[in-house]
Amino acid sequence: MRCSPAVRRLTLAAVLAIPLAACDRAPPPGAAAPGAAGGPPPVTVAAAIEREVQEVDEFAGRIEATQQVEVRARVNGYLESIHFEPGSDVQAGDLLFVIDPKPLQARLAEAEAAAANTQAQLDLARIELERQQQMLPDRATSKREYDAAAALVATLTAARRANQAAVDAVKVDLGYTRITSPIDGRVGKDERTIGNLVQGDAPDSPLLTTVVALDPVYATFEADESAFLKYIGAARNEALKVEVGLANEQGTPHAARLAFIDNQLDPASGTVRMRAVLPNPERLFTPGLYARVRLSDTGSPRRAVMIADRAIGTDQSKRFVLVLDAQNVAQYREVKLGRVHDGLRVIESGLEAGETIVVNGLQRVRPGSPVTPTKTDMQAAVSAPPPAAG
């Protein structure tokens, strides 16, 4: 049976109305809109803890010798012999170099001969003066001859002193031909070898070697202004604990003693130079090595709020954490950071102990949005992996 055009138009309108009615129908309660996320993001949360902490600051420093001597010649001459092994330990007074002494020995013999000649003339002049003195009362000699004899004795006496000074000066120079170590320590390499001419009277005498003292040594470092203000009072009362560690060591196992605080801060860097004395009987420390220096106050510890570093976010120059309220909504909270103790960061202000914060999944949360929390311990959150995204 054939339908009329009017019937066909009515049938087509009814068919088109069915999907339109379906679009206007509201979704059932609890159903997610197409394209929406499947609920609040999952995060790991933990309560901020409170512990007793000791004030500790760590600085980069260098090991330095307490004494360092540049050994140079004090007289001219050729190096005749070397009496040390480069890099060996020496004692004060140990022979290091010998400069050829023969030219100075010849000068010494010449000076001694001149002194002996003057002494002989002086002895004769004294005899003549004594004779003149005996003849003068009997007028067997004139006053003029007596005065001349007395003047000759005085002249030769002065010449004898000058001759003796020349002898002493040559002896001093001759002693300088034997170059010894001025301190206990470790000697460096020989900068001049046998046969080289050294000039001790030059404005810049050539370096022969160096000797550095090794026990004790200094650990020198620069502390910032805040550490200076925090520790300077305790340092004056000798209440600071200093520990040192090398680059290949864990922690700072070596005890030291703070011995020097500079009298002013460097205005360019805002730091002050400090120095600690470090015993070195086993020669573990060599001048020039990098060292970690830890300063701590030996006073009473204080209680501080501590959290994992991974729970801290950065907002330009600010640091913040996300604190959960009773409805599991993350709230923005600016905090002031302190030092790290046992893997946890001290919070100086902005957070109270016991408050629950987001420690993992911080990048998936916006302040003011709800989250799906999974609780953990704050210490465990330091190394725990982040939760899987839902």
HELIX and SHEET records of a PDB file:
HELIX    1   1 PRO A    5  ASP A   24  1                                  20    
HELIX    2   2 LYS A  102  MET A  135  1                                  34    
HELIX    3   3 LYS A  143  GLY A  175  1                                  33    
HELIX    4   4 GLU A  225  ARG A  236  1                                  12    
HELIX    5   5 ASP A  309  ALA A  311  5                                   3    
HELIX    6   6 LEU A  362  ARG A  364  5                                   3    
HELIX    7   7 ALA A  380  VAL A  382  5                                   3    
SHEET    1   A 3 THR A 356  ASN A 360  0                                        
SHEET    2   A 3 PRO A  42  ALA A  47 -1                                        
SHEET    3   A 3 THR A 372  LYS A 375  1                                        
SHEET    1   B 6 ILE A  49  VAL A  53  0                                        
SHEET    2   B 6 ARG A 302  ALA A 308 -1                                        
SHEET    3   B 6 LEU A 344  SER A 349 -1                                        
SHEET    4   B 6 ALA A 330  HIS A 341 -1                                        
SHEET    5   B 6 LYS A 318  LEU A 324 -1                                        
SHEET    6   B 6 GLY A 313  ASP A 315 -1                                        
SHEET    1   C 7 VAL A  56  ALA A  65  0                                        
SHEET    2   C 7 VAL A 217  ASP A 224 -1                                        
SHEET    3   C 7 THR A 271  LEU A 278 -1                                        
SHEET    4   C 7 HIS A 254  ILE A 261 -1                                        
SHEET    5   C 7 LEU A 240  LEU A 246 -1                                        
SHEET    6   C 7 TYR A 290  ASP A 297 -1                                        
SHEET    7   C 7 VAL A  56  ALA A  65 -1                                        
SHEET    1   D 4 GLN A  68  ARG A  72  0                                        
SHEET    2   D 4 LEU A 207  VAL A 212 -1                                        
SHEET    3   D 4 GLY A 185  VAL A 187 -1                                        
SHEET    4   D 4 ASP A  89  VAL A  90 -1                                        
SHEET    1   E 4 ARG A 178  THR A 180  0                                        
SHEET    2   E 4 LEU A  95  ILE A  99 -1                                        
SHEET    3   E 4 GLY A  77  ILE A  82 -1                                        
SHEET    4   E 4 LEU A 197  VAL A 198 -1                                        
END                                                                             
